[in-house]
Amino acid sequence: MHKIFRSLILATLSAGTLLMTVPAVAADAATAAAAHYSVETTLVGKMLDDPAADAILKKMIPTVYANDMFKTMGRESTLKAIQQFEPEALNDANLAKLQAELNKIPGKG
């Protein structure tokens, strides 16, 4: 009987440790993902407000960047969402190149 309780306690402790570890791992993954801007999830306004990201957008998508609507109405959208309005400049290959450049700088808050 003693061995059964011991095994049950060890299994419970192991499960508790595992359950405490899973949120920590998930939080680390979320932090790593948030460490960079994303063409799919980051709002354009957030990137425009960061001089480093702004410079990348200006350099890599100059025609889109020059459009006043991009800097006003586009602020509340992602680059992926704006792709439908600028399919040539924001095609999947260009978004991948943009993402690669954005990955070189840290995202801010």
C-alpha positions in Angstrom: 0.0 0.0 0.0 2.9 2.4 0.9 4.4 2.0 -2.6 1.1 2.8 -4.3 0.8 6.1 -2.4 4.4 6.9 -3.1 3.9 6.3 -6.8 0.8 8.4 -6.8 2.5 11.2 -5.0 5.5 11.1 -7.4 3.2 11.0 -10.4 1.3 14.0 -9.0 4.4 16.0 -8.3 5.8 15.2 -11.8 2.5 16.2 -13.4 2.5 19.4 -11.3 6.1 20.2 -12.4 5.1 19.5 -16.0 2.1 21.8 -15.7 4.2 24.5 -14.2 6.8 24.1 -17.0 4.4 24.2 -19.9 3.2 27.8 -19.3 6.8 29.0 -18.9 7.7 27.4 -22.2 4.6 28.9 -23.9 5.5 32.3 -22.4 9.0 32.1 -23.7 7.7 31.2 -27.2 5.3 34.2 -27.0 8.1 36.5 -25.9 10.3 35.3 -28.7 7.6 35.8 -31.3 6.8 39.3 -29.9 10.5 40.2 -30.1 10.2 41.0 -33.8 7.6 42.7 -35.9 5.4 40.5 -38.1 4.0 41.3 -41.6 1.0 39.1 -40.6 0.2 40.3 -37.1 1.8 43.7 -36.3 -0.2 46.8 -37.1 1.5 49.1 -39.6 1.1 52.0 -37.2 3.3 50.3 -34.7 6.0 49.8 -37.4 5.7 53.4 -38.6 6.2 54.6 -35.1 9.5 52.8 -34.8 12.2 54.6 -36.8 14.1 51.4 -37.6 11.0 49.6 -38.9 9.8 52.7 -40.6 13.1 52.9 -42.5 12.7 49.3 -43.7 9.2 50.0 -45.0 10.3 53.2 -46.7 13.2 51.4 -48.4 11.5 48.1 -49.3 8.0 49.3 -50.4 8.5 52.9 -51.5 5.4 53.1 -53.6 3.2 51.8 -50.8 5.0 53.9 -48.2 4.5 57.1 -50.3 0.7 56.5 -50.3 -0.9 58.7 -47.7 -3.6 56.2 -47.1 -0.9 53.7 -46.0 0.1 56.1 -43.2 -3.4 57.0 -42.2 -6.0 54.3 -42.8 -3.3 51.6 -43.1 -2.1 52.2 -39.5 -4.8 49.9 -38.2 -4.0 47.1 -40.6 -1.3 44.6 -41.1 0.9 44.4 -44.2 -0.7 41.1 -45.0 -4.2 42.7 -44.8 -3.0 45.6 -47.1 -1.7 43.0 -49.6 -5.2 42.9 -51.2 -4.9 46.5 -52.1 -1.3 46.4 -53.2 -0.9 42.9 -54.6 2.1 43.6 -56.7 4.2 45.5 -54.1 3.1 43.3 -51.2 3.1 39.9 -53.0 4.1 36.9 -50.9 7.8 37.0 -52.0 8.1 40.7 -51.0 6.3 40.1 -47.7 8.8 37.3 -47.0 11.7 39.7 -47.8 10.2 42.4 -45.6 9.8 39.8 -42.8 13.4 38.8 -43.1 14.5 42.5 -42.7 12.1 43.1 -39.8 13.5 40.0 -38.1 16.9 41.8 -37.9 15.5 44.5 -35.6 13.8 44.1 -32.2 10.1 44.9 -32.0 9.0 47.5 -29.5 6.2 47.0 -27.0 
